[in-house]
């Protein structure tokens, strides 16, 4: 019964993913519709959602207290990078796949699955805790993550071009939305009601559009050609088993050994985000640096499909542990 209830709690997520899949299957969408949705989410809806959530749910004092918790997802990410690097060396992963392989283990799909999932499970009250994971994941992706992918083919870009891309993407629109909200809180600006309402309406687009995007990408990518060799299987095991295990161990040490008093929703958020699928922009980054983009696409697609089975299990384990 508990397992069934956990499936019901997220069944709307799967239905909206299915809607995107169906629309793409029926050819009701043009070829650029997925890219359009992606742009609307990342450049407009998500920054608006993050801005209004921070301004509504936080004040200067609890923002300062919450900032100390950034170290928790940071520790987990560093550990996963180390595990990925060691496994890549031990398994002799080819040079053209090594950066993608490590990124698949260390970085997750924080926007297109992590965000709608956190809203579905925790509501807007969970967004401040989601932001902790989002900030670390964003910084990780556009610094060490993209550096490792660029090393898959070092001759593709010169050093100056590489630095230009990194610096530009260190401040994506969602992070700008967060920093703007922080500035508003610290300065003490009162946001007019019509501005807050507008941002709320636009921000509400994030979850349904993100889930439709996943369905569209699943239909476009397909699964028939995927082969489960070590290059595929090991990152998947690390994403869905090792990553949650690292988070669980870290939280246990913090609470039981160090004696930290962590908010229950923070622990639940870290647990759920640790088990989300792989970074959705991984194939784009691989193609940009002339790495193995087909391998990256297979990883993202397979992990997203597997997540449909993994998610109810992780929710049940979350209810048991926390």
Order of alpha helices (4+ residues) and beta strands (2+ residues): alpha-alpha-alpha-alpha-alpha-alpha-alpha-alpha-alpha-alpha-alpha-alpha-alpha-alpha-alpha-alpha-alpha-alpha-alpha
